[in-house]
């Protein structure tokens, strides 16, 4: 039974003192109510009983046991009625009198009572309030699974449609049975759509294989390893195994996310032995919910691995920029010396052949063309306040793994602009291309100027640089 404290079912809190402003606001009789009571109810005791039930019903939406009504409310309503006789108590000598008062109050407030009709009318339910409550509970149970949440929906709808609330136990039982009916229908629908091969594959999860101390079902509940490139192969194997259960999304496409999550939590709390005596449809459905959750968790782990790896690369590149600032004077001096030596060769005005040989010799003496070019890029990055030029050195070793991750994750954009994905697909198609440049026309208008400048070269794109850029594009997806 769902705890009443976890629902919005109105009630008097035990031990809570009702403050004076609450009594004045909620339990004072209006002039119209006083007029009605004096006109239709005879006797001070009955007027008190009727008045208390009226005000309490307006506050709670149902008629509680008289003994549960706080004395402060009774005392306050006595004053409203002008009754100062302490011998007048809140009690009924006959149950029928209380029942007639309840009927009169509901009629006065234009509220439909929670009871059966005296005679059945064709095409109308015998118990209209219960019939309506079941409809509300059924609709809520299709998107919710926690009984307290469904109870709250039914309470809100009954009040909105001006129906008397039943007792909490009645409401809880109604919700419990309705939710069970909805869930049975969900389980049966899923089971009816399962192929024989899929059923055999699920059954195989509960078979303990030779050489293993745990079943495949346990692997569904196992949390993935820490999402780092070190564990990539293990995570990929786990992901590929989970994705071998194809067609899961088609089976659960009409089930709300809330129910999916709660069903998966329920399945995860069970041991393999708990499924043996379970209803067949329920057993297979719960395992499917658990597989679906495991697939999402595996995909999330790979996505976290991807974003964390790229974040670390950016952080290391930025740190390298900061280190370069401390060493920039020495490198700048070295580049200036090299450039000065080149100018000295040029000033001698040798032949073009001798000039080429002289420049090549100077470059070789200062570390070679590639080394000087890298130093130029680093100094250029320093003065442009951009660390993008350093990304490639950290990216290149992880490039194959990151490409695999991108293909597994099947990234999509959050907007209608597809330029990022178009550029990414170009990079994926040219993963094994050994040419120095890519000549495909790519719209990079989405990228900031620092990114554009980091890989744009004349009218072509350096393959090495675009390998750096695709990481950023994916992070924006």
Secondary structure, 3 states (H helix, E strand, C coil): CCCHHHCCCCCCCCCCCCCHHHHHHHCCCCHHHHHHHHHHCCCHHHHHHHHHHHHHHHHHCCCCCHHHCCHHHHHHHHHHHCCCCCCCCCCCCCHHHHHHHHHHHHHHHCCECCCCCCCCCCCCCCCHHHHHHHHHHHHHHCCCCCHHHHHHHHHHHHHHCCECCCCHHHHHHHHHHHHHHHHHHHHHHHHHCCCHHHHHHHHHCCCCCCCCCCCHHHHHHCCCCCCCHHHHHHHHHHHHHHHCCCCHHHHHCCCCHHHHHHHHHHHHCCCHHHHCCCCHHHHHHHHHHHHHHHHHHHHHHHHHHHHHHHHHHHHHHHHHHHHHHHHHHHHHHHHHHHHHHHHHHHHCCCCHHHHHHHHHHHHHHCCCHHHHHHHHHHHHHHHHCCCHHHHHHHHHHHHHHHHHHHHHHCCCCCCCCCHHHHHHHHHHHCCCCCCCEECCCCCCCCCCHHHHHHHEECCEEEHHHHHHHHHHHHHCC
